[in-house]
Amino acid sequence: MKKTILVVEDEDILREIIKDYLLNEGYNVLEAADGKQALSHFEDQEIHLVILDIMLPQLDGWSVCRRIRKTSNVPIIMLTARADEDDTLLGFELGADDYVTKPYSPPILLARVKRLIESRYSPSIVESEKNDTLHIDGIGIHIPSRRVTVDEEPVNLTHTEFEILLYLMQNQGIIITREQLITKIWGYEFAGDDRTVNSHIRNLRHKLGDKARYIVTVVRAGYKFEGRT
């Protein structure tokens, strides 16, 4: 089934360029020129990924991201012409999965779209039926459905938060460096730093509640998941 991508960009030329690249790769594309139109499309259509500019009329990208995250963990890539690092961290804190600063190369943006789509929707992440579930100290992950529970209660994680938790739990007891997380979750082309990783870990811990204690920070090394199967 073709995946549908919502492109939210108020600059017509940029929006057309992004759309053409996505169409050439076989994606369905919906367009929005402002924040309100973006939310309208999101409510009416099945969207598999959102490319979201920050500086938008009607409703800015941060507000759109915040509203989407109230009901959905769909992957979100945010676009900005502002290189302020605090803006990037705010986007991640609101639940964005990736961040691209203008000016950018459309093929690079496309590569990030493909990575998120493939990791989010590809069934190949499941090696076998007997390995499709992890359950450690009250935290459960059903990999095919990407369903996460804490003490049997569902927890809504973003795409990136899910990938981080899964990676840590699959390697429980092993120290995972921040560089390893960046390579695994975002890929080599990602220009993030330690603060980016820390922001996602902080959001993940908040959602896990008292189970957050199992994600242990190892000073000057990284993180590890300490629990009992």
Protein Blocks (a to p, Z undefined) as FASTA:
>chain_A
ZZddddddfblklmmmmmmmmmmnopacdddfbfklmmmmmmmpccfbdcddfbdghiaf
klmmmmmmmmpccdcddddfbfbfklmmmmmmnopabdcdddddfklmmmmmmmmmmmmm
mmklpmbfklmccceehiacdfklopaceehiacdddfklmmmmmmmmmmgoiacdfklm
mmmmnopklccdfklmmmmmmmmmmmnmmmlmmpccdehkbpcddddZZ
